[in-house]
Amino acid sequence: MRVITREITIQSRRRREVINITDQVEDFVKNSGIRNGIVLVFLPHATSACSPMRMSQG
């Protein structure tokens, strides 16, 4: 099994903020060469959260 790791750093500007990281994750997956598998998004901070959601334009 092949495993690839990438770390991205996100800096928030406000105390509570929604930051869309979809583009960064999609780019990483596309450039990884892996065509079948899973993606794990890990947030190593006690007060952060990750939620899959559909973002609409507008």
C-alpha positions in Angstrom: 0.0 0.0 0.0 1.3 3.4 -1.0 1.0 6.3 1.5 1.7 10.0 0.7 1.7 12.7 3.3 1.4 16.4 2.8 1.1 19.2 5.4 -0.6 22.5 4.7 -0.7 25.4 7.2 -3.7 27.6 7.4 -3.7 30.9 9.3 -7.1 32.2 10.3 -7.9 35.9 10.5 -10.8 35.8 13.0 -11.6 33.9 16.2 -14.3 31.9 14.3 -13.9 31.4 10.6 -14.8 28.9 7.9 -11.9 28.2 5.6 -12.4 26.2 2.5 -9.4 23.9 1.9 -11.1 21.9 -0.9 -8.8 23.3 -3.7 -5.6 22.4 -1.7 -6.9 18.9 -1.0 -8.0 18.3 -4.6 -4.7 19.5 -6.0 -2.8 17.2 -3.7 -4.9 14.2 -4.7 -4.6 15.0 -8.4 -0.8 15.4 -8.2 -0.2 12.4 -6.0 -0.7 9.8 -8.8 -2.9 7.8 -6.6 -6.2 6.9 -8.4 -8.0 4.8 -5.7 -7.9 5.3 -2.0 -8.9 7.5 0.9 -7.9 11.0 2.1 -7.5 11.8 5.8 -7.6 15.4 6.9 -6.1 15.7 10.4 -6.4 18.8 12.5 -3.9 18.7 15.4 -5.5 21.5 17.4 -8.0 21.0 20.2 -10.2 23.9 19.1 -10.3 23.3 15.4 -12.9 21.3 13.5 -13.3 19.8 10.0 -16.7 19.4 8.5 -17.5 18.1 5.0 -20.0 20.4 3.4 -21.1 21.4 0.0 -20.1 25.0 -0.7 -22.3 26.9 -3.2 -21.3 29.8 -5.3 -22.7 33.2 -4.2 
